[in-house]
Amino acid sequence: MDTQHRLIKQENLFLGTINQAMVYPREIIKEALACNAAALILAHNHPSGVAEPSFSDRNITQKIKQAAELMEIRVLDHFVIGRGCYFSFAEQNLL
């Protein structure tokens, strides 16, 4: 997103299996820098249908946020999408 939080680019970076996905903060930051992004919104789904973030989700979100902050990029939110529901890290004050 740009400095006015307008979408610059939407990118699917990682694919996972039924119960896990490998996520690399470096690749997320690399894509953001290539677009000259000022901010990010992250999202992923849980095939189980449960939108509650796992310990791993919480951990990787903090790592991505820390990496982004070093590059002066804000993480505005991280959505976990379930079956008919979602979880927002920003709404829960976890960012």
Biopython code that builds the backbone (N, CA, C, O; Angstrom):
import numpy as np
from Bio.PDB.StructureBuilder import StructureBuilder

atoms = [
    (1, "MET", "N", (0.842, -1.167, 0.000)),
    (1, "MET", "CA", (0.000, 0.000, 0.000)),
    (1, "MET", "C", (0.892, 1.236, 0.000)),
    (1, "MET", "O", (2.021, 1.214, 0.490)),
    (2, "ASP", "N", (0.350, 2.320, -0.567)),
    (2, "ASP", "CA", (1.123, 3.552, -0.590)),
    (2, "ASP", "C", (0.938, 4.321, 0.722)),
    (2, "ASP", "O", (0.342, 3.808, 1.670)),
    (3, "THR", "N", (1.444, 5.536, 0.769)),
    (3, "THR", "CA", (1.381, 6.317, 2.008)),
    (3, "THR", "C", (-0.043, 6.715, 2.389)),
    (3, "THR", "O", (-0.303, 7.074, 3.537)),
    (4, "GLN", "N", (-0.964, 6.653, 1.426)),
    (4, "GLN", "CA", (-2.370, 6.959, 1.710)),
    (4, "GLN", "C", (-3.202, 5.682, 1.827)),
    (4, "GLN", "O", (-4.431, 5.716, 1.765)),
    (5, "HIS", "N", (-2.513, 4.565, 1.995)),
    (5, "HIS", "CA", (-3.128, 3.239, 2.178)),
    (5, "HIS", "C", (-3.976, 2.801, 0.986)),
    (5, "HIS", "O", (-4.991, 2.123, 1.143)),
    (6, "ARG", "N", (-3.541, 3.201, -0.202)),
    (6, "ARG", "CA", (-4.159, 2.714, -1.434)),
    (6, "ARG", "C", (-3.380, 1.495, -1.908)),
    (6, "ARG", "O", (-2.154, 1.442, -1.807)),
    (7, "LEU", "N", (-4.109, 0.528, -2.424)),
    (7, "LEU", "CA", (-3.494, -0.712, -2.882)),
    (7, "LEU", "C", (-2.570, -0.459, -4.065)),
    (7, "LEU", "O", (-2.974, 0.139, -5.062)),
    (8, "ILE", "N", (-1.336, -0.916, -3.950)),
    (8, "ILE", "CA", (-0.370, -0.862, -5.041)),
    (8, "ILE", "C", (-0.365, -2.203, -5.766)),
    (8, "ILE", "O", (-0.382, -2.264, -6.995)),
    (9, "LYS", "N", (-0.340, -3.272, -4.980)),
    (9, "LYS", "CA", (-0.208, -4.609, -5.554)),
    (9, "LYS", "C", (-0.758, -5.640, -4.580)),
    (9, "LYS", "O", (-0.632, -5.502, -3.363)),
    (10, "GLN", "N", (-1.364, -6.663, -5.137)),
    (10, "GLN", "CA", (-1.802, -7.822, -4.353)),
    (10, "GLN", "C", (-0.981, -9.000, -4.846)),
    (10, "GLN", "O", (-0.880, -9.233, -6.051)),
    (11, "GLU", "N", (-0.399, -9.735, -3.925)),
    (11, "GLU", "CA", (0.498, -10.829, -4.311)),
    (11, "GLU", "C", (0.269, -12.044, -3.425)),
    (11, "GLU", "O", (0.216, -11.929, -2.200)),
    (12, "ASN", "N", (0.136, -13.198, -4.046)),
    (12, "ASN", "CA", (0.118, -14.468, -3.311)),
    (12, "ASN", "C", (1.554, -14.976, -3.276)),
    (12, "ASN", "O", (2.107, -15.349, -4.310)),
    (13, "LEU", "N", (2.153, -14.993, -2.104)),
    (13, "LEU", "CA", (3.572, -15.328, -1.991)),
    (13, "LEU", "C", (3.843, -16.769, -1.601)),
    (13, "LEU", "O", (4.842, -17.344, -2.032)),
    (14, "PHE", "N", (2.982, -17.361, -0.801)),
    (14, "PHE", "CA", (3.269, -18.689, -0.270)),
    (14, "PHE", "C", (2.051, -19.589, -0.394)),
    (14, "PHE", "O", (0.917, -19.147, -0.214)),
    (15, "LEU", "N", (2.294, -20.840, -0.700)),
    (15, "LEU", "CA", (1.247, -21.859, -0.721)),
    (15, "LEU", "C", (1.567, -22.878, 0.354)),
    (15, "LEU", "O", (2.733, -23.185, 0.602)),
    (16, "GLY", "N", (0.544, -23.395, 0.985)),
    (16, "GLY", "CA", (0.766, -24.359, 2.052)),
    (16, "GLY", "C", (0.046, -25.661, 1.801)),
    (16, "GLY", "O", (-0.574, -25.871, 0.758)),
    (17, "THR", "N", (0.147, -26.525, 2.786)),
    (17, "THR", "CA", (-0.562, -27.798, 2.760)),
    (17, "THR", "C", (-1.829, -27.641, 3.592)),
    (17, "THR", "O", (-2.217, -26.527, 3.942)),
    (18, "ILE", "N", (-2.453, -28.731, 3.896)),
    (18, "ILE", "CA", (-3.693, -28.687, 4.669)),
    (18, "ILE", "C", (-3.482, -28.172, 6.097)),
    (18, "ILE", "O", (-4.422, -27.679, 6.720)),
    (19, "ASN", "N", (-2.245, -28.285, 6.620)),
    (19, "ASN", "CA", (-2.039, -27.865, 8.009)),
    (19, "ASN", "C", (-0.829, -26.966, 8.245)),
    (19, "ASN", "O", (-0.524, -26.647, 9.394)),
    (20, "GLN", "N", (-0.131, -26.549, 7.186)),
    (20, "GLN", "CA", (0.986, -25.630, 7.408)),
    (20, "GLN", "C", (1.416, -24.954, 6.116)),
    (20, "GLN", "O", (1.151, -25.440, 5.016)),
    (21, "ALA", "N", (2.083, -23.828, 6.279)),
    (21, "ALA", "CA", (2.688, -23.108, 5.160)),
    (21, "ALA", "C", (3.992, -22.504, 5.655)),
    (21, "ALA", "O", (4.064, -21.986, 6.769)),
    (22, "MET", "N", (4.997, -22.572, 4.839)),
    (22, "MET", "CA", (6.270, -21.937, 5.164)),
    (22, "MET", "C", (6.184, -20.477, 4.728)),
    (22, "MET", "O", (5.880, -20.185, 3.571)),
    (23, "VAL", "N", (6.450, -19.568, 5.653)),
    (23, "VAL", "CA", (6.377, -18.138, 5.386)),
    (23, "VAL", "C", (7.735, -17.531, 5.702)),
    (23, "VAL", "O", (8.314, -17.787, 6.758)),
    (24, "TYR", "N", (8.235, -16.725, 4.773)),
    (24, "TYR", "CA", (9.552, -16.114, 4.928)),
    (24, "TYR", "C", (9.404, -14.593, 4.954)),
    (24, "TYR", "O", (9.129, -13.986, 3.918)),
    (25, "PRO", "N", (9.582, -13.966, 6.125)),
    (25, "PRO", "CA", (9.460, -12.512, 6.216)),
    (25, "PRO", "C", (10.324, -11.778, 5.189)),
    (25, "PRO", "O", (9.916, -10.745, 4.658)),
    (26, "ARG", "N", (11.500, -12.301, 4.916)),
    (26, "ARG", "CA", (12.410, -11.676, 3.947)),
    (26, "ARG", "C", (11.737, -11.496, 2.593)),
    (26, "ARG", "O", (11.888, -10.452, 1.959)),
    (27, "GLU", "N", (10.994, -12.511, 2.145)),
    (27, "GLU", "CA", (10.330, -12.445, 0.842)),
    (27, "GLU", "C", (9.201, -11.415, 0.844)),
    (27, "GLU", "O", (8.970, -10.739, -0.159)),
    (28, "ILE", "N", (8.511, -11.300, 1.953)),
    (28, "ILE", "CA", (7.439, -10.305, 2.065)),
    (28, "ILE", "C", (8.025, -8.903, 1.983)),
    (28, "ILE", "O", (7.512, -8.049, 1.260)),
    (29, "ILE", "N", (9.094, -8.671, 2.723)),
    (29, "ILE", "CA", (9.733, -7.354, 2.721)),
    (29, "ILE", "C", (10.332, -7.049, 1.357)),
    (29, "ILE", "O", (10.257, -5.912, 0.892)),
    (30, "LYS", "N", (10.921, -8.041, 0.714)),
    (30, "LYS", "CA", (11.490, -7.856, -0.625)),
    (30, "LYS", "C", (10.417, -7.383, -1.608)),
    (30, "LYS", "O", (10.651, -6.455, -2.382)),
    (31, "GLU", "N", (9.244, -8.015, -1.580)),
    (31, "GLU", "CA", (8.139, -7.609, -2.465)),
    (31, "GLU", "C", (7.667, -6.196, -2.140)),
    (31, "GLU", "O", (7.398, -5.404, -3.043)),
    (32, "ALA", "N", (7.568, -5.882, -0.857)),
    (32, "ALA", "CA", (7.123, -4.546, -0.449)),
    (32, "ALA", "C", (8.107, -3.475, -0.915)),
    (32, "ALA", "O", (7.696, -2.421, -1.400)),
    (33, "LEU", "N", (9.388, -3.740, -0.770)),
    (33, "LEU", "CA", (10.402, -2.781, -1.205)),
    (33, "LEU", "C", (10.394, -2.608, -2.720)),
    (33, "LEU", "O", (10.587, -1.499, -3.218)),
    (34, "ALA", "N", (10.175, -3.688, -3.451)),
    (34, "ALA", "CA", (10.139, -3.624, -4.915)),
    (34, "ALA", "C", (9.006, -2.720, -5.408)),
    (34, "ALA", "O", (9.101, -2.128, -6.484)),
    (35, "CYS", "N", (7.939, -2.616, -4.621)),
    (35, "CYS", "CA", (6.778, -1.774, -4.974)),
    (35, "CYS", "C", (6.854, -0.397, -4.335)),
    (35, "CYS", "O", (5.974, 0.438, -4.539)),
    (36, "ASN", "N", (7.906, -0.163, -3.561)),
    (36, "ASN", "CA", (8.030, 1.073, -2.790)),
    (36, "ASN", "C", (6.835, 1.254, -1.852)),
    (36, "ASN", "O", (6.322, 2.361, -1.690)),
    (37, "ALA", "N", (6.405, 0.163, -1.245)),
    (37, "ALA", "CA", (5.239, 0.185, -0.355)),
    (37, "ALA", "C", (5.566, 0.872, 0.968)),
    (37, "ALA", "O", (6.674, 0.755, 1.492)),
    (38, "ALA", "N", (4.584, 1.582, 1.489)),
    (38, "ALA", "CA", (4.703, 2.217, 2.800)),
    (38, "ALA", "C", (4.030, 1.384, 3.880)),
    (38, "ALA", "O", (4.290, 1.562, 5.070)),
    (39, "ALA", "N", (3.155, 0.466, 3.448)),
    (39, "ALA", "CA", (2.395, -0.336, 4.408)),
    (39, "ALA", "C", (2.000, -1.668, 3.783)),
    (39, "ALA", "O", (1.998, -1.834, 2.563)),
    (40, "LEU", "N", (1.666, -2.610, 4.663)),
    (40, "LEU", "CA", (1.252, -3.950, 4.246)),
    (40, "LEU", "C", (-0.019, -4.353, 4.969)),
    (40, "LEU", "O", (-0.262, -3.939, 6.103)),
    (41, "ILE", "N", (-0.819, -5.158, 4.306)),
    (41, "ILE", "CA", (-1.886, -5.908, 4.958)),
    (41, "ILE", "C", (-1.647, -7.359, 4.586)),
    (41, "ILE", "O", (-1.554, -7.702, 3.407)),
    (42, "LEU", "N", (-1.550, -8.204, 5.591)),
    (42, "LEU", "CA", (-1.304, -9.631, 5.394)),
    (42, "LEU", "C", (-2.608, -10.395, 5.543)),
    (42, "LEU", "O", (-3.507, -9.965, 6.266)),
    (43, "ALA", "N", (-2.710, -11.518, 4.864)),
    (43, "ALA", "CA", (-3.889, -12.370, 5.012)),
    (43, "ALA", "C", (-3.525, -13.797, 4.650)),
    (43, "ALA", "O", (-2.709, -14.042, 3.762)),
    (44, "HIS", "N", (-4.141, -14.729, 5.350)),
    (44, "HIS", "CA", (-4.025, -16.139, 4.983)),
    (44, "HIS", "C", (-5.266, -16.866, 5.470)),
    (44, "HIS", "O", (-5.998, -16.375, 6.330)),
    (45, "ASN", "N", (-5.487, -18.034, 4.908)),
    (45, "ASN", "CA", (-6.670, -18.793, 5.304)),
    (45, "ASN", "C", (-6.290, -19.989, 6.157)),
    (45, "ASN", "O", (-5.151, -20.456, 6.134)),
    (46, "HIS", "N", (-7.256, -20.467, 6.900)),
    (46, "HIS", "CA", (-7.135, -21.716, 7.642)),
    (46, "HIS", "C", (-8.105, -22.714, 7.014)),
    (46, "HIS", "O", (-9.319, -22.563, 7.156)),
    (47, "PRO", "N", (-7.590, -23.728, 6.325)),
    (47, "PRO", "CA", (-8.470, -24.721, 5.698)),
    (47, "PRO", "C", (-9.407, -25.414, 6.686)),
    (47, "PRO", "O", (-10.453, -25.932, 6.293)),
    (48, "SER", "N", (-9.037, -25.424, 7.962)),
    (48, "SER", "CA", (-9.894, -26.044, 8.983)),
    (48, "SER", "C", (-11.204, -25.287, 9.152)),
    (48, "SER", "O", (-12.183, -25.831, 9.663)),
    (49, "GLY", "N", (-11.214, -24.018, 8.716)),
    (49, "GLY", "CA", (-12.400, -23.186, 8.878)),
    (49, "GLY", "C", (-12.395, -22.355, 10.138)),
    (49, "GLY", "O", (-13.233, -21.468, 10.297)),
    (50, "VAL", "N", (-11.463, -22.625, 11.041)),
    (50, "VAL", "CA", (-11.355, -21.894, 12.310)),
    (50, "VAL", "C", (-10.423, -20.701, 12.098)),
    (50, "VAL", "O", (-9.281, -20.869, 11.671)),
    (51, "ALA", "N", (-10.908, -19.512, 12.393)),
    (51, "ALA", "CA", (-10.131, -18.303, 12.127)),
    (51, "ALA", "C", (-9.190, -17.907, 13.263)),
    (51, "ALA", "O", (-8.400, -16.978, 13.095)),
    (52, "GLU", "N", (-9.248, -18.562, 14.380)),
    (52, "GLU", "CA", (-8.372, -18.231, 15.514)),
    (52, "GLU", "C", (-6.911, -18.454, 15.114)),
    (52, "GLU", "O", (-6.567, -19.536, 14.639)),
    (53, "PRO", "N", (-6.039, -17.443, 15.297)),
    (53, "PRO", "CA", (-4.641, -17.612, 14.910)),
    (53, "PRO", "C", (-3.908, -18.594, 15.826)),
    (53, "PRO", "O", (-4.141, -18.638, 17.034)),
    (54, "SER", "N", (-3.034, -19.364, 15.229)),
    (54, "SER", "CA", (-2.214, -20.308, 15.986)),
    (54, "SER", "C", (-1.046, -19.566, 16.631)),
    (54, "SER", "O", (-0.819, -18.388, 16.356)),
    (55, "PHE", "N", (-0.316, -20.263, 17.483)),
    (55, "PHE", "CA", (0.903, -19.699, 18.058)),
    (55, "PHE", "C", (1.859, -19.305, 16.938)),
    (55, "PHE", "O", (2.473, -18.239, 16.988)),
    (56, "SER", "N", (1.985, -20.162, 15.929)),
    (56, "SER", "CA", (2.866, -19.867, 14.786)),
    (56, "SER", "C", (2.411, -18.621, 14.040)),
    (56, "SER", "O", (3.240, -17.816, 13.616)),
    (57, "ASP", "N", (1.096, -18.453, 13.873)),
    (57, "ASP", "CA", (0.568, -17.254, 13.214)),
    (57, "ASP", "C", (0.966, -16.001, 13.988)),
    (57, "ASP", "O", (1.403, -15.011, 13.400)),
    (58, "ARG", "N", (0.812, -16.052, 15.297)),
    (58, "ARG", "CA", (1.153, -14.900, 16.134)),
    (58, "ARG", "C", (2.652, -14.605, 16.079)),
    (58, "ARG", "O", (3.067, -13.448, 16.009)),
    (59, "ASN", "N", (3.444, -15.656, 16.110)),
    (59, "ASN", "CA", (4.895, -15.514, 16.085)),
    (59, "ASN", "C", (5.377, -14.921, 14.758)),
    (59, "ASN", "O", (6.169, -13.978, 14.751)),
    (60, "ILE", "N", (4.905, -15.469, 13.639)),
    (60, "ILE", "CA", (5.373, -14.978, 12.340)),
    (60, "ILE", "C", (4.886, -13.558, 12.089)),
    (60, "ILE", "O", (5.579, -12.776, 11.438)),
    (61, "THR", "N", (3.717, -13.217, 12.592)),
    (61, "THR", "CA", (3.209, -11.850, 12.439)),
    (61, "THR", "C", (4.145, -10.864, 13.119)),
    (61, "THR", "O", (4.446, -9.810, 12.558)),
    (62, "GLN", "N", (4.603, -11.187, 14.311)),
    (62, "GLN", "CA", (5.533, -10.304, 15.016)),
    (62, "GLN", "C", (6.871, -10.205, 14.291)),
    (62, "GLN", "O", (7.466, -9.128, 14.232)),
    (63, "LYS", "N", (7.346, -11.314, 13.741)),
    (63, "LYS", "CA", (8.607, -11.288, 12.982)),
    (63, "LYS", "C", (8.479, -10.421, 11.735)),
    (63, "LYS", "O", (9.381, -9.646, 11.416)),
    (64, "ILE", "N", (7.359, -10.553, 11.033)),
    (64, "ILE", "CA", (7.133, -9.733, 9.837)),
    (64, "ILE", "C", (7.039, -8.264, 10.228)),
    (64, "ILE", "O", (7.609, -7.404, 9.557)),
    (65, "LYS", "N", (6.327, -7.976, 11.301)),
    (65, "LYS", "CA", (6.190, -6.593, 11.767)),
    (65, "LYS", "C", (7.554, -5.994, 12.105)),
    (65, "LYS", "O", (7.842, -4.858, 11.729)),
    (66, "GLN", "N", (8.389, -6.747, 12.810)),
    (66, "GLN", "CA", (9.720, -6.260, 13.175)),
    (66, "GLN", "C", (10.577, -6.011, 11.939)),
    (66, "GLN", "O", (11.264, -4.992, 11.856)),
    (67, "ALA", "N", (10.543, -6.930, 10.985)),
    (67, "ALA", "CA", (11.318, -6.765, 9.753)),
    (67, "ALA", "C", (10.820, -5.550, 8.971)),
    (67, "ALA", "O", (11.619, -4.778, 8.441)),
    (68, "ALA", "N", (9.512, -5.387, 8.902)),
    (68, "ALA", "CA", (8.934, -4.255, 8.175)),
    (68, "ALA", "C", (9.316, -2.927, 8.827)),
    (68, "ALA", "O", (9.640, -1.961, 8.137)),
    (69, "GLU", "N", (9.276, -2.887, 10.148)),
    (69, "GLU", "CA", (9.622, -1.654, 10.859)),
    (69, "GLU", "C", (11.049, -1.212, 10.561)),
    (69, "GLU", "O", (11.320, -0.015, 10.470)),
    (70, "LEU", "N", (11.957, -2.160, 10.409)),
    (70, "LEU", "CA", (13.346, -1.817, 10.070)),
    (70, "LEU", "C", (13.440, -1.097, 8.732)),
    (70, "LEU", "O", (14.353, -0.301, 8.509)),
    (71, "MET", "N", (12.494, -1.379, 7.846)),
    (71, "MET", "CA", (12.466, -0.769, 6.517)),
    (71, "MET", "C", (11.451, 0.372, 6.428)),
    (71, "MET", "O", (11.142, 0.856, 5.339)),
    (72, "GLU", "N", (10.935, 0.797, 7.590)),
    (72, "GLU", "CA", (9.955, 1.881, 7.681)),
    (72, "GLU", "C", (8.678, 1.564, 6.904)),
    (72, "GLU", "O", (8.103, 2.426, 6.240)),
    (73, "ILE", "N", (8.251, 0.308, 7.005)),
    (73, "ILE", "CA", (7.003, -0.153, 6.402)),
    (73, "ILE", "C", (6.083, -0.568, 7.547)),
    (73, "ILE", "O", (6.499, -1.304, 8.441)),
    (74, "ARG", "N", (4.850, -0.104, 7.524)),
    (74, "ARG", "CA", (3.884, -0.443, 8.576)),
    (74, "ARG", "C", (3.084, -1.679, 8.193)),
    (74, "ARG", "O", (2.670, -1.826, 7.043)),
    (75, "VAL", "N", (2.871, -2.555, 9.148)),
    (75, "VAL", "CA", (1.938, -3.665, 8.971)),
    (75, "VAL", "C", (0.615, -3.191, 9.564)),
    (75, "VAL", "O", (0.484, -3.055, 10.781)),
    (76, "LEU", "N", (-0.357, -2.941, 8.700)),
    (76, "LEU", "CA", (-1.636, -2.392, 9.145)),
    (76, "LEU", "C", (-2.543, -3.448, 9.753)),
    (76, "LEU", "O", (-3.277, -3.173, 10.702)),
    (77, "ASP", "N", (-2.494, -4.664, 9.203)),
    (77, "ASP", "CA", (-3.335, -5.734, 9.733)),
    (77, "ASP", "C", (-2.848, -7.068, 9.189)),
    (77, "ASP", "O", (-2.113, -7.131, 8.204)),
    (78, "HIS", "N", (-3.270, -8.113, 9.848)),
    (78, "HIS", "CA", (-3.077, -9.490, 9.386)),
    (78, "HIS", "C", (-4.398, -10.193, 9.629)),
    (78, "HIS", "O", (-4.846, -10.325, 10.768)),
    (79, "PHE", "N", (-5.012, -10.640, 8.554)),
    (79, "PHE", "CA", (-6.292, -11.337, 8.635)),
    (79, "PHE", "C", (-6.076, -12.834, 8.530)),
    (79, "PHE", "O", (-5.323, -13.308, 7.679)),
    (80, "VAL", "N", (-6.742, -13.573, 9.399)),
    (80, "VAL", "CA", (-6.817, -15.030, 9.294)),
    (80, "VAL", "C", (-8.258, -15.319, 8.881)),
    (80, "VAL", "O", (-9.202, -14.966, 9.587)),
    (81, "ILE", "N", (-8.411, -15.960, 7.739)),
    (81, "ILE", "CA", (-9.735, -16.211, 7.177)),
    (81, "ILE", "C", (-10.151, -17.645, 7.457)),
    (81, "ILE", "O", (-9.421, -18.589, 7.153)),
    (82, "GLY", "N", (-11.322, -17.795, 8.035)),
    (82, "GLY", "CA", (-11.894, -19.114, 8.290)),
    (82, "GLY", "C", (-13.138, -19.312, 7.442)),
    (82, "GLY", "O", (-13.368, -18.569, 6.487)),
    (83, "ARG", "N", (-13.914, -20.278, 7.775)),
    (83, "ARG", "CA", (-15.158, -20.558, 7.052)),
    (83, "ARG", "C", (-16.239, -19.602, 7.550)),
    (83, "ARG", "O", (-16.812, -19.803, 8.621)),
    (84, "GLY", "N", (-16.512, -18.559, 6.762)),
    (84, "GLY", "CA", (-17.541, -17.593, 7.126)),
    (84, "GLY", "C", (-17.157, -16.654, 8.251)),
    (84, "GLY", "O", (-18.020, -15.976, 8.808)),
    (85, "CYS", "N", (-15.868, -16.598, 8.601)),
    (85, "CYS", "CA", (-15.424, -15.731, 9.689)),
    (85, "CYS", "C", (-13.980, -15.304, 9.445)),
    (85, "CYS", "O", (-13.307, -15.831, 8.559)),
    (86, "TYR", "N", (-13.518, -14.360, 10.227)),
    (86, "TYR", "CA", (-12.134, -13.906, 10.115)),
    (86, "TYR", "C", (-11.642, -13.456, 11.486)),
    (86, "TYR", "O", (-12.425, -13.228, 12.408)),
    (87, "PHE", "N", (-10.331, -13.334, 11.589)),
    (87, "PHE", "CA", (-9.686, -12.783, 12.779)),
    (87, "PHE", "C", (-8.785, -11.656, 12.295)),
    (87, "PHE", "O", (-8.019, -11.839, 11.349)),
    (88, "SER", "N", (-8.868, -10.503, 12.928)),
    (88, "SER", "CA", (-8.041, -9.352, 12.587)),
    (88, "SER", "C", (-7.078, -9.067, 13.730)),
    (88, "SER", "O", (-7.507, -8.800, 14.852)),
    (89, "PHE", "N", (-5.787, -9.121, 13.454)),
    (89, "PHE", "CA", (-4.795, -8.786, 14.474)),
    (89, "PHE", "C", (-4.957, -7.334, 14.926)),
    (89, "PHE", "O", (-4.797, -7.039, 16.110)),
    (90, "ALA", "N", (-5.270, -6.431, 14.008)),
    (90, "ALA", "CA", (-5.434, -5.021, 14.368)),
    (90, "ALA", "C", (-6.655, -4.824, 15.269)),
    (90, "ALA", "O", (-6.581, -4.101, 16.263)),
    (91, "GLU", "N", (-7.770, -5.459, 14.930)),
    (91, "GLU", "CA", (-8.974, -5.323, 15.758)),
    (91, "GLU", "C", (-8.762, -5.853, 17.168)),
    (91, "GLU", "O", (-9.396, -5.386, 18.114)),
    (92, "GLN", "N", (-7.876, -6.823, 17.307)),
    (92, "GLN", "CA", (-7.586, -7.401, 18.625)),
    (92, "GLN", "C", (-6.381, -6.735, 19.298)),
    (92, "GLN", "O", (-5.883, -7.221, 20.314)),
    (93, "ASN", "N", (-5.919, -5.621, 18.725)),
    (93, "ASN", "CA", (-4.772, -4.867, 19.259)),
    (93, "ASN", "C", (-3.527, -5.728, 19.411)),
    (93, "ASN", "O", (-2.812, -5.625, 20.408)),
    (94, "LEU", "N", (-3.270, -6.573, 18.426)),
    (94, "LEU", "CA", (-2.095, -7.444, 18.457)),
    (94, "LEU", "C", (-0.998, -6.976, 17.507)),
    (94, "LEU", "O", (-0.044, -7.709, 17.246)),
    (95, "LEU", "N", (-1.132, -5.765, 16.996)),
    (95, "LEU", "CA", (-0.076, -5.205, 16.135)),
    (95, "LEU", "C", (0.478, -3.934, 16.732)),
    (95, "LEU", "O", (1.373, -3.320, 16.152)),
]
sb = StructureBuilder()
sb.init_structure("model")
sb.init_model(0)
sb.init_chain("A")
sb.init_seg("    ")
for serial, (resi, resn, name, xyz) in enumerate(atoms, 1):
    if name == "N":
        sb.init_residue(resn, " ", resi, " ")
    sb.init_atom(name, np.array(xyz, "f"), 0.0, 1.0, " ", f" {name:<3s}", serial, name[0])
structure = sb.get_structure()
